[in-house]
């Protein structure tokens, strides 16, 4: 089990706690050397969702996350360049070799067969890179178990959205490469049906109390929500932009509120208690 895989799981669990609400997921046992093919709905938020439910694994990510050192630390994984990516720095041949080596070495891999995300039940075409990965895996003779996962976001663009995750597997690869594309699509739809059939997590009980406790931060969150809606070019990345804007601006707001409290002669811990109390109640 590599340090990067452990570090990646830690990050996804932190991100999941910061952004998502309750997650209903009967995750099966994912043995070492497994390949997890996941339906792609909600931008990088999907990485938080699936990664937080898996044992230590490494995700395949777009090279745009690895343009800078900070991105490599915040979104670890194997970088590949998609057709729509403007960023450079990824060698796809080496990336696929790394994927196969990781699987054969007992590592777990999270891969998005559609290459990009779309909200809703309609799935996108399976990308050519997915078929290449499966064919290379078959050619090496590696006996990797294949799992499929799909997520159902009950409020996909909102903070603390509940999520249901459906799973299919373990499965083995079809005997013929000609069957791969239809097989992947079929199994993703099966996992999606399971996710949609799961009972919805219990609704939040303390929403209004949480909002009252975190009242000083509501203008910050409203502003970041508005800003995310302006920046996002598609609905499937609104949640991601809310996360990217909301988390750092919230901590800046916490520092500003703490300095203001001290200046007014109030206990310094009041802004921190307001933030953590609101966050805790919103999870209930």
C-alpha positions in Angstrom: 0.0 0.0 0.0 1.7 3.2 -1.2 2.0 6.4 0.7 0.3 8.3 -2.2 -2.7 6.0 -1.9 -3.0 6.5 1.8 -2.6 10.2 1.5 -5.2 10.3 -1.3 -7.7 8.5 0.9 -7.0 10.9 3.8 -7.6 13.9 1.5 -10.8 12.5 0.0 -12.2 11.8 3.4 -11.4 15.4 4.6 -13.0 16.8 1.4 -16.0 14.6 1.8 -16.5 15.8 5.4 -16.1 19.5 4.4 -18.6 19.3 1.5 -20.9 16.2 1.4 -23.7 15.2 3.7 -24.6 11.7 4.6 -23.4 9.0 2.2 -25.3 5.7 1.9 -22.9 3.1 0.5 -22.7 -0.6 1.0 -19.2 -0.8 -0.4 -18.1 -4.3 -1.1 -14.7 -5.6 -0.2 -12.2 -4.2 -2.7 -9.2 -6.5 -2.8 -5.7 -5.3 -3.7 -5.1 -5.1 -7.5 -8.7 -4.1 -8.2 -9.9 -1.7 -10.9 -12.9 0.5 -9.9 -14.8 2.0 -12.9 -17.0 4.8 -11.7 -19.8 6.8 -13.4 -18.9 10.5 -13.6 -21.6 13.0 -12.5 -20.4 16.0 -10.5 -16.9 17.0 -11.5 -14.1 16.4 -9.0 -16.7 16.1 -6.3 -17.1 12.5 -7.5 -13.5 11.9 -6.5 -14.4 12.9 -2.9 -17.5 10.6 -3.0 -15.9 7.4 -4.3 -12.5 7.9 -2.8 -13.9 8.3 0.7 -15.7 5.0 0.4 -12.8 3.0 -0.9 -9.7 1.5 0.7 -6.5 3.3 -0.2 -6.4 3.7 -4.0 -5.1 6.1 -6.6 -7.4 7.9 -9.0 -6.7 8.8 -12.6 -7.1 12.6 -12.9 -7.0 15.2 -15.6 -3.6 16.8 -16.2 -5.2 20.2 -15.5 -5.1 19.4 -11.8 -1.3 18.8 -12.0 -0.3 22.1 -13.7 1.2 23.3 -10.4 2.8 21.8 -7.4 -0.2 22.7 -5.2 -2.6 20.8 -7.5 -0.4 17.7 -7.3 -0.6 17.8 -3.5 -4.3 18.6 -3.3 -5.4 16.2 -6.0 -2.9 13.3 -6.1 -3.2 10.7 -8.8 -2.1 9.5 -12.2 -2.5 12.4 -14.7 -3.7 11.9 -18.2 -4.4 14.5 -20.9 -7.9 14.4 -22.4 -8.8 15.8 -25.8 -10.4 18.9 -24.2 -7.5 19.7 -21.8 -5.4 22.7 -22.6 -2.8 21.9 -20.0 0.3 19.9 -20.9 2.7 17.8 -18.9 1.1 14.4 -19.1 2.5 11.5 -21.2 -0.5 9.3 -21.7 1.6 6.3 -22.8 3.5 6.4 -19.5 0.3 7.1 -17.6 -1.3 3.9 -18.9 1.9 1.9 -18.2 1.7 3.3 -14.6 -1.9 2.1 -14.3 -1.1 -1.4 -15.4 2.0 -1.6 -13.2 0.0 -0.4 -10.2 -2.8 -3.0 -10.7 -0.3 -5.8 -11.3 1.6 -4.6 -8.1 -1.5 -4.9 -6.0 -2.6 -1.3 -6.0 -6.2 -0.2 -6.4 -7.2 2.2 -9.2 -10.2 4.5 -9.6 -11.0 5.3 -13.2 -13.8 7.3 -14.8 -14.7 5.5 -18.1 -16.6 8.5 -19.5 -13.7 10.9 -19.1 -15.9 13.9 -18.2 -19.0 14.3 -16.1 -22.7 14.9 -16.6 -25.4 15.3 -14.0 -28.5 13.1 -14.2 -29.1 9.4 -15.2 -28.1 9.7 -18.9 -24.6 8.4 -19.3 -21.9 9.6 -21.6 -20.1 7.4 -24.2 -17.2 5.2 -22.9 -14.0 6.8 -23.9 -11.3 5.1 -26.0 -8.8 5.3 -23.2 -11.0 3.0 -21.1 -11.0 0.4 -23.8 -7.3 0.7 -24.2 -6.8 0.2 -20.4 -9.0 -2.9 -20.4 -7.3 -4.4 -23.4 -3.8 -3.8 -22.0 -4.9 -5.3 -18.7 -6.2 -8.4 -20.6 -3.0 -8.7 -22.6 -0.8 -8.7 -19.4 -2.8 -11.6 -18.0 -3.4 -9.7 -14.7 -6.3 -11.2 -12.7 -7.7 -7.9 -11.5 -11.2 -7.8 -10.1 -13.3 -5.1 -11.7 -15.9 -3.1 -9.8 -18.4 -0.5 -11.0 -19.7 2.4 -8.9 -22.4 5.0 -9.5 -23.5 7.9 -7.3 -26.9 9.6 -6.8 -26.6 13.1 -5.5 -29.9 14.1 -3.9 -29.0 17.8 -4.2 -26.0 17.8 -6.5 -25.1 21.5 -6.5 -25.8 22.2 -2.8 -23.5 22.0 0.2 -24.1 18.9 2.4 -26.0 17.0 -0.3 -26.8 13.4 0.7 -25.4 10.8 -1.7 -26.3 7.2 -2.4 -23.6 5.0 -4.0 -24.4 1.8 -5.9 -21.8 -1.0 -6.5 -21.5 -3.9 -8.9 -18.7 -6.5 -8.7 -16.4 -8.1 -8.4 -16.4 -9.0 -12.1 -13.9 -10.4 -14.6 -13.2 -8.9 -18.0 -15.1 -10.2 -21.0 -13.2 -12.7 -23.1 -13.2 -10.5 -26.2 -12.2 -6.8 -26.5 -15.2 -6.3 -28.8 -17.5 -6.7 -25.8 -15.7 -4.1 -23.6 -17.6 -1.0 -24.6 -21.1 -2.4 -24.2 -20.1 -4.3 -21.1 -18.7 -1.2 -19.3 -21.9 0.8 -20.2 -24.2 -2.0 -19.0 -22.4 -2.3 -15.7 -22.4 1.4 -15.0 -26.1 1.5 -15.6 -26.6 -1.5 -13.3 -24.7 0.3 -10.5 -26.7 3.5 -11.2 -30.0 1.6 -10.8 -28.7 0.3 -7.5 -27.8 3.8 -6.3 -31.2 5.2 -7.3 -33.0 2.3 -5.6 -31.2 2.9 -2.3 -33.3 4.5 0.5 -32.5 8.2 0.7 -30.4 9.1 3.7 -32.5 10.7 6.5 -33.1 14.4 5.9 -31.3 17.0 8.0 -33.1 17.8 11.2 -31.3 20.9 12.3 -31.0 23.0 9.2 -32.5 26.2 10.5 -30.6 25.9 13.9 -27.4 25.3 12.0 -28.0 28.4 9.9 -28.7 30.4 13.0 -25.5 29.2 14.8 -23.4 29.9 11.7 -25.1 33.2 11.0 -21.9 35.3 10.6 -20.8 33.1 7.8 -24.0 33.0 5.8 -23.2 36.1 3.7 -19.8 34.5 2.8 -21.5 31.3 1.7 -24.1 33.2 -0.2 -21.4 35.2 -2.0 -19.4 32.1 -2.9 -22.5 30.4 -4.2 -23.3 33.3 -6.4 -19.7 33.5 -7.6 -19.6 29.8 -8.4 -22.8 30.1 -10.5 -21.2 32.9 -12.5 -17.9 31.1 -13.1 -19.2 27.6 -13.8 -19.8 27.0 -17.5 -21.9 23.9 -16.9 -24.1 22.6 -14.1 -21.9 19.6 -13.3 -19.1 21.9 -12.0 -21.1 24.3 -9.9 -20.5 22.2 -6.7 -16.8 22.0 -7.4 -16.5 25.8 -7.8 -18.5 26.3 -4.6 -16.0 24.0 -2.8 -13.0 25.7 -4.3 -14.2 29.2 -3.4 -16.1 28.4 -0.3 -13.4 26.5 1.8 -10.6 29.0 1.6 -12.9 32.1 1.8 -14.6 30.5 4.9 -11.2 30.2 6.6 -10.3 33.7 5.7 -13.7 34.8 7.2 -12.9 32.8 10.3 -9.7 34.7 10.8 -11.3 38.1 10.1 -14.2 37.3 12.6 -11.7 36.2 15.2 -9.7 39.4 14.9 -12.9 41.4 15.1 -14.0 39.5 18.2 -10.7 40.2 19.9 -10.8 43.9 19.0 -14.4 44.2 20.4 -13.2 42.5 23.7 -15.2 39.3 23.0 -13.8 35.8 23.5 -11.7 34.8 20.5 -13.3 31.3 20.3 -16.8 32.6 19.5 -16.3 32.7 15.7 -14.7 29.3 15.7 -17.6 27.9 17.8 -20.1 29.5 15.4 -18.5 27.8 12.4 -17.9 24.4 13.9 -21.3 24.3 15.6 -23.1 25.2 12.4 -21.1 22.6 10.5 -21.8 19.9 13.1 -25.6 20.6 13.3 -25.8 20.7 9.5 -24.6 17.1 9.5 -27.3 15.9 11.8 
